[in-house]
């Protein structure tokens, strides 16, 4: 029996190292890179804009230094334009004063107003009478004051405005309204004159309380005389205090 050679041994195949999965860019990093690129683009555009602006300014300055006569013409035009503007502004102020002095209101007009518009009407009447700083402040947090003004003699007025849609046929103004404005008018606003004005009427208790509190009341009749005529309110109210010393 012939000798048979043993079959050759097969070497085991070499194991290949396992491939690591490719590292993926997370969406957060992508967002960051896009934001950074956007910012870089913005900075680049700003840089180009700044350089272009400086170049334009330098070109204009260089041209003006050579053509100095243009500066003279521009200065003359600016002077004429400024003079015309000042003249028109003063003329407008004069017309406004004339309109204010001619301001008149009838009681039907005042009755038809919204309560906020009634406050503005009282402000306009104070402006008409020379209170150049009269202003409406009524609204939330007004602490009982609707109109503030300083008359030509330097007295500070704090006015509470009460509108009645039905005029003197509506509900009367009561003492709580007087007490409310009296508690804040002098302490918060430094009032010399504290006034409550209405197109309606006051209750019978208001007049004695107003005298005790050194307040003033303007009812429908007083309002009609003031709004339709040319006399200032302080000439229609009794016992208006004189201006403080030093004013």
PyMOL commands that set and color helices and strands:
alter all, ss='L'
color gray80, all
select helices_A, chain A and resi 27-66+68-101+107-111+115-128+167-169+175-189+204-212+220-228+233-235
alter helices_A, ss='H'
color red, helices_A
select strands_A, chain A and resi 135-136+147-150+156-162+193-198+216-218
alter strands_A, ss='S'
color yellow, strands_A
deselect
rebuild
show_as cartoon
